Amino acid sequence: MIKFTIITLFREAIEPYLKTSMMWKATEKGLAQFDFVNLRDFGLGPHKSVDDTPYGGGDGMLLRCEPVFAAIESVKKTDPSAKVILPTPVGEIWEQSRARAMADGKLGIDDEKNETQHYIILCPHYEGYDERILSIVDYKISLGKYVLTGGELPALIIIDSVVRLIPGVLGGENSAEIESFSDGDNLEYPQYTRPEEFRGMRVPEILLSGNHGEIAKWRESHSGKVDPDGA
Ligand code: ADE
């Protein structure tokens, strides 16, 4: 069982996806659990404020320490071993090897196995966060070299890429094994389903041959590699 507690101001942006398809199946099977904490509940003053202007000037608002620490500590009170993930463009780049390590109970690839498998994902919003928040964070994760408006999409991507690797979540036993990126930078081989011919495009004969040895060789030789230029 892997558990994610998502601290966010925008639960409604995240929850529908987790109630759909494979993520929902994982919950129903008791393989994953998703909880939410509303950061607003820990806001300050009558307006439950969670952000403020930056010292030294500058545009935008920053997440304040107090609500964030209070929200995280409220979760850690019941599970002190829960690890905190902060999606941020300046974090370590998220990769399949990390998703697999986390599905195996280890987030940092070299980490000891974490039996509790409870991760708190803090979704920042606004222009950023007070740097002191990092003192309560275990892992800073970046989804890539671009800037999103908040941590909700990164949280979903992290969760999806991990949960689908948990044995029993995907349909075929080997589905997660043979697919793209499972083996380093290898992309999966081309696949086809019925009909045998569509608008003049035929399925390669070898795949119709029933010769599993030859099919395996064909798939091996047709597995792509990641193209850094995306061409
Ligand atoms: N928050 C904003 N942009 C992000 C990114 N690229 N990765 C992770 N978190 C983010």
Residues whose N, C-alpha, C, O or C-beta is under 5 A from the ligand:
A	BS01	ADE	P87 T88 P89 I141 S142 L143 G144 Y146 V147 L148 T149 G150 G151 P154
